[in-house]
Amino acid sequence: MNTKSLRRARPAALVLAVVAASTVALVSCGDDNNSSGSSSQASIPDTASFSGMTPSALKSAASSAIASASARASAAASSASAAASSFEASVSAEVSRASKDAQNELKGVTGEGNAMADVTMTGKPRAQTGGLLAVVVTITNKTTKKASYAVQVEFLDSSGKVVESRYVGAEDLAPGAKAQPVAISTKPPEPVLTPKLAKAQRY
């Protein structure tokens, strides 16, 4: 082979050598990936990082939650009882003397009295009375002279039996004037009672 042919063959050989080296490199990379893939195994979690509770801890947490709920329920009941007592005390302080006077005035009254047309009743929301049954007794002096009133409110059970009687009144109402004393049942919320206007006397 002459010198000119050798010069042409050298570049071709160089190209072949580069291609061969690239092929080997690619095959080597492929083998590495396959090897890595074939040797991979399911990773085992690190239990030290778990935040779960043991059965005893869960039981303790449940007991704590129950105790907390019971405490809240007890506090709510105490609060309701206190609200009822507070409402009754505030009303009783205002009408205690009038109630006694009204009861004494009605002792000698037969029938419904002479002032039923001057009196109406409206229920008061239990949310405002601490759960107690209370009625607002509206007394209106429809006469042309100053007058005092005595009113008896009865609380009946489902059979119509009188369970409790309460007395309210108003003194020296001017003509056309109104008074709104509150009659409160001292019985428990259950069974539910029904208020009834029993007597109303003008004097």
Secondary structure, DSSP 8 states (H G I E B T S, - for coil): --HHHHHHHHHHHHHHHHHHHHHHHHHHHHHHHHHHHHH-------GGG-----HHHHHHHHHHHHHHHHHHHHHHHHHHHHHHHHHHHHHHHHHHHHHHHHHHHHTT--TT-S-GGGEEEEE--GGGTTT--EEEEEEE--SSS-EEEEEEEEEE-TTS-EEEEEEEEEEEE-TT-EE--EEE--S-SSS--EEEEEEEEE-
